[in-house]
Amino acid sequence: MKTAAGRKPAGAGTEADEGPELVQLLTPEGERVTHPDYAIDPTPEELRGLYRDMVLTRRFDAEATALQRQGELGLWASLLGQEAAQIGSGRALRADDYVFPTYREHGVAWCRDIDPTMLLGMFRGVNNGGWDPNANNFHLYTIVIGSQALHATGYAMGVSMDGADSAVVAYFGDGASSQGDVAEAFTFAAVYNAPVIFFCQNNQWAISEPAERQSRVPIYQRAQGYGFPGVRVDGNDVLACLAVTRAAAERARTGQGPMLIEAYTYRMGAHTTSDDPTRYRSDDERASWEAKDPITRLRSCLEREGAADDAFFADIDAESEQMGKHVREAIRTMPDPDTMAIFENVYADGHALVDEERAQFSAYLASFADAKEAR
């Protein structure tokens, strides 16, 4: 095992070419290295568990993408390429820690024991989230960009006032880092020394805007201006994400306040299934990041260290196939979404304008049936 204080990231844009060193414990070739500030020594069983988590999460994500293309889901936000950032950070948390996700944290949801099919119900439009946030300390998905950073900070302030020693995590992307909600969350977290971890998955693209359009400095360095530490970690290195998040959680639990983690990774697919990434980024850029695939990297480590054999990988592949089958069957048993439900519960006692809009939309839907009958 080699010692390395950090690695220079490779990727798109000026920030990547001139970027600072980042915490890395597993090279793209699958070789273990050490870091002076973030030590971790996982057992072979733990390494195999992390690999299984990432493979199954990727398969679920791929199946959900396919189901959306087949018209079964209204939308899907893929996590392809970000498995290490999510599984590494998710597995660093305790059961009593509380997570505030965006809408792409399918891997973190897996780590919090959320049934993956519950995520499908939300994107199909048949439920309002699908799970009890307090049952697994995993809040409902947040579609509004950046607002969950404030929610997490407020919750963390409450945790501190209650005298608990749990940590709170807010996940957001590089695009959300430009939102005023995130800046306000940083301010409150710093002033009140809140036990919150701000986990930014910098996947290089906020829809079609590159990361350099979001910040003139690396995102993790923004923490300095608010008075708490920030660190950049190799977001394709599951061990580094595990180690850094574990350290940040311990810092939060012991009353040392907030910390910003920038997981430097890459969104391999589209922003959502309504997006076409070929319109704003090159195939060469994606190819350069495919060489740093987080799952391939950990598999190389397992093989290099003799921690897993062909039978193990075959078993994981078989379990992955079962995962895909389970997801497809779950979709087939779900009802079609109620197209009129959007008008319910807007006001407690109803509203004339909502009633008018409901009637207009109902007539609009009926027009399709009338046109079909006319043919």
LUMLUM-352924 format. One record per residue (C-alpha): residue in three letters; x, z, y. Coordinates in steps of 0.05 Angstrom, whole numbers, padded with zeros to 5 digits, always signed. Layout:
// residues N
ALAXZY...
END
This chain:
// residues 375
MET+00000+00000+00000LYS+00028-00021+00067THR+00025+00017+00133ALA-00006-00020+00192ALA-00026+00008+00259GLY-00075-00048+00267ARG-00087-00122+00262LYS-00100-00175+00314PRO-00169-00206+00304ALA-00176-00280+00294GLY-00237-00319+00315ALA-00271-00355+00372GLY-00259-00348+00446THR-00208-00320+00493GLU-00221-00248+00473ALA-00205-00264+00400ASP-00141-00301+00418GLU-00115-00247+00464GLY-00152-00189+00434PRO-00126-00119+00421GLU-00108-00091+00354LEU-00163-00064+00311VAL-00169-00013+00255GLN-00160-00047+00188LEU-00151-00016+00119LEU-00163-00078+00076THR-00131-00145+00094PRO-00169-00211+00084GLU-00127-00220+00021GLY-00153-00155-00008GLU-00090-00114+00002ARG-00098-00040+00020VAL-00061-00017+00083THR-00060+00050+00118HIS-00076+00070+00190PRO-00046+00132+00224ASP-00112+00156+00252TYR-00162+00136+00198ALA-00142+00156+00127ILE-00187+00143+00068ASP-00175+00144-00007PRO-00238+00120-00043THR-00242+00126-00118PRO-00249+00063-00161GLU-00321+00083-00172GLU-00333+00087-00097LEU-00301+00019-00088ARG-00346-00011-00141GLY-00406+00021-00108LEU-00389-00010-00041TYR-00381-00078-00074ARG-00449-00071-00108ASP-00482-00051-00042MET-00455-00112-00006VAL-00472-00162-00062LEU-00543-00137-00070THR-00555-00134+00005ARG-00530-00206+00013ARG-00575-00230-00044PHE-00636-00196-00013ASP-00619-00227+00054ALA-00611-00297+00023GLU-00677-00290-00014ALA-00713-00269+00050THR-00684-00328+00087ALA-00709-00375+00032LEU-00777-00343+00033GLN-00783-00353+00108ARG-00765-00427+00099GLN-00821-00431+00048GLY-00871-00403+00098GLU-00877-00333+00068LEU-00847-00297+00128GLY-00858-00309+00202LEU-00785-00298+00219TRP-00721-00270+00189ALA-00657-00245+00221SER-00600-00254+00172LEU-00541-00206+00165LEU-00497-00257+00129GLY-00425-00239+00143GLN-00440-00170+00170GLU-00447-00134+00103ALA-00383-00094+00109ALA-00400-00067+00178GLN-00468-00044+00155ILE-00452-00017+00086GLY-00387+00016+00109SER-00421+00052+00167GLY-00484+00066+00127ARG-00447+00100+00070ALA-00408+00143+00119LEU-00471+00181+00139ARG-00505+00243+00110ALA-00578+00246+00091ASP-00593+00290+00152ASP-00562+00241+00201TYR-00612+00196+00238VAL-00606+00121+00247PHE-00637+00077+00302PRO-00629+00004+00280THR-00643-00062+00313TYR-00677-00115+00270ARG-00617-00139+00228GLU-00594-00074+00195HIS-00617-00092+00125GLY-00553-00063+00095VAL-00561+00003+00132ALA-00634+00005+00108TRP-00608-00003+00037CYS-00560+00055+00047ARG-00618+00098+00073ASP-00658+00083+00009ILE-00710+00040+00044ASP-00745-00006-00005PRO-00722-00076+00016THR-00792-00104+00005MET-00817-00059+00062LEU-00775-00100+00109LEU-00810-00163+00085GLY-00878-00135+00103MET-00858-00127+00175PHE-00831-00198+00181ARG-00892-00224+00144GLY-00937-00189+00194VAL-00976-00146+00145ASN-00951-00078+00170ASN-00923-00046+00232GLY-00857-00027+00202GLY-00873-00008+00131TRP-00838+00058+00124ASP-00841+00130+00150PRO-00780+00138+00196ASN-00774+00212+00181ALA-00775+00204+00106ASN-00706+00173+00105ASN-00683+00188+00176PHE-00684+00113+00190HIS-00725+00091+00250LEU-00769+00030+00250TYR-00736-00036+00269THR-00730-00048+00344ILE-00743-00118+00369VAL-00734-00101+00443ILE-00660-00113+00456GLY-00620-00050+00469SER-00677+00000+00477GLN-00659+00038+00414ALA-00594+00062+00447LEU-00636+00104+00493HIS-00680+00129+00437ALA-00619+00149+00397THR-00588+00185+00456GLY-00652+00224+00470TYR-00658+00243+00397ALA-00585+00265+00395MET-00596+00308+00457GLY-00653+00341+00420VAL-00610+00352+00358SER-00558+00386+00401MET-00610+00431+00434ASP-00637+00450+00366GLY-00568+00471+00344ALA-00565+00423+00285ASP-00500+00392+00263SER-00526+00323+00245ALA-00503+00258+00277VAL-00545+00202+00306VAL-00527+00128+00303ALA-00551+00072+00348TYR-00538+00001+00323PHE-00537-00057+00371GLY-00503-00124+00381ASP-00454-00153+00431GLY-00512-00185+00469ALA-00548-00118+00475SER-00485-00088+00506SER-00504-00125+00570GLN-00572-00090+00574GLY-00583-00036+00625ASP-00614+00008+00571VAL-00547+00012+00535ALA-00510+00030+00600GLU-00561+00085+00614ALA-00554+00111+00543PHE-00478+00114+00552THR-00487+00154+00616PHE-00535+00205+00587ALA-00496+00212+00522ALA-00432+00226+00561VAL-00462+00275+00610TYR-00499+00314+00557ASN-00444+00308+00505ALA-00496+00282+00456PRO-00477+00276+00382VAL-00489+00201+00380ILE-00449+00142+00352PHE-00458+00076+00387PHE-00444+00024+00334CYS-00438-00046+00364GLN-00435-00103+00314ASN-00398-00155+00355ASN-00416-00217+00314GLN-00388-00262+00369TRP-00454-00294+00389ALA-00514-00265+00426ILE-00559-00322+00403SER-00522-00380+00437GLU-00479-00340+00486PRO-00408-00323+00463ALA-00380-00253+00468GLU-00336-00270+00527ARG-00399-00283+00568GLN-00420-00211+00554SER-00357-00175+00577ARG-00291-00186+00613VAL-00259-00133+00570PRO-00266-00117+00496ILE-00331-00081+00486TYR-00301-00017+00457GLN-00261-00007+00521ARG-00325+00003+00561ALA-00330+00073+00533GLN-00271+00095+00576GLY-00312+00086+00639TYR-00364+00134+00614GLY-00315+00187+00590PHE-00317+00182+00515PRO-00273+00145+00464GLY-00283+00075+00437VAL-00250+00040+00379ARG-00250-00030+00352VAL-00253-00037+00276ASP-00248-00097+00231GLY-00321-00108+00218ASN-00306-00149+00155ASP-00268-00091+00125VAL-00317-00043+00090LEU-00264+00011+00082ALA-00245+00011+00155CYS-00318+00014+00176LEU-00329+00072+00128ALA-00269+00111+00153VAL-00281+00101+00227THR-00355+00117+00223ARG-00341+00178+00181ALA-00292+00203+00234ALA-00341+00189+00290ALA-00396+00226+00253GLU-00351+00286+00243ARG-00334+00285+00316ALA-00407+00285+00334ARG-00424+00341+00286THR-00370+00386+00314GLY-00394+00382+00386GLN-00342+00332+00411GLY-00394+00283+00437PRO-00408+00209+00432MET-00363+00152+00409LEU-00368+00077+00413ILE-00349+00035+00352GLU-00342-00040+00361ALA-00345-00073+00293TYR-00311-00140+00304THR-00346-00187+00256TYR-00381-00254+00254ARG-00452-00278+00244MET-00445-00331+00189GLY-00516-00356+00194ALA-00566-00368+00249HIS-00587-00314+00298THR-00656-00318+00266THR-00690-00371+00225SER-00716-00402+00290ASP-00645-00415+00313ASP-00598-00474+00301PRO-00525-00450+00308THR-00497-00520+00300ARG-00519-00533+00372TYR-00470-00483+00402ARG-00413-00469+00354SER-00365-00510+00311ASP-00359-00515+00236ASP-00285-00500+00242GLU-00301-00433+00274ARG-00347-00413+00217ALA-00296-00437+00166SER-00242-00393+00196TRP-00287-00332+00187GLU-00308-00351+00117ALA-00236-00339+00098LYS-00247-00267+00118ASP-00311-00258+00078PRO-00323-00183+00068ILE-00347-00188-00004THR-00291-00234-00027ARG-00242-00187+00007LEU-00266-00125-00031ARG-00270-00164-00097SER-00197-00185-00088CYS-00180-00111-00078LEU-00217-00090-00140GLU-00182-00144-00181ARG-00114-00129-00150GLU-00119-00055-00166GLY-00152-00064-00234ALA-00212-00024-00212ALA-00263-00074-00240ASP-00264-00124-00297ASP-00303-00188-00311ALA-00359-00148-00345PHE-00370-00108-00281PHE-00376-00170-00238ALA-00422-00202-00289ASP-00467-00141-00289ILE-00471-00143-00213ASP-00489-00216-00214ALA-00544-00202-00264GLU-00570-00145-00222SER-00568-00192-00162GLU-00612-00242-00199GLN-00662-00186-00214MET-00661-00168-00140GLY-00681-00239-00122LYS-00737-00239-00174HIS-00763-00172-00149VAL-00765-00196-00077ARG-00802-00261-00095GLU-00853-00223-00137ALA-00863-00173-00081ILE-00879-00228-00031ARG-00930-00259-00079THR-00968-00193-00083MET-00971-00184-00007PRO-01034-00203+00030ASP-01034-00257+00084PRO-01026-00228+00154ASP-01088-00213+00194THR-01083-00262+00252MET-01131-00221+00295ALA-01096-00154+00285ILE-01054-00165+00347PHE-01114-00149+00391GLU-01128-00082+00357ASN-01104-00015+00385VAL-01080-00045+00450TYR-01126+00003+00487ALA-01159+00064+00457ASP-01228+00046+00483GLY-01223-00030+00487HIS-01214-00074+00548ALA-01253-00133+00576LEU-01190-00176+00584VAL-01168-00163+00512ASP-01238-00179+00488GLU-01236-00245+00526GLU-01168-00263+00497ARG-01191-00245+00427ALA-01250-00292+00434GLN-01206-00348+00461PHE-01157-00341+00404SER-01212-00338+00352ALA-01241-00403+00379TYR-01172-00435+00378LEU-01162-00417+00304ALA-01232-00443+00288SER-01215-00510+00320PHE-01166-00524+00263ALA-01220-00513+00211ASP-01268-00558+00250ALA-01215-00613+00254LYS-01202-00608+00179GLU-01276-00613+00163ALA-01283-00673+00209ARG-01232-00711+00169
END
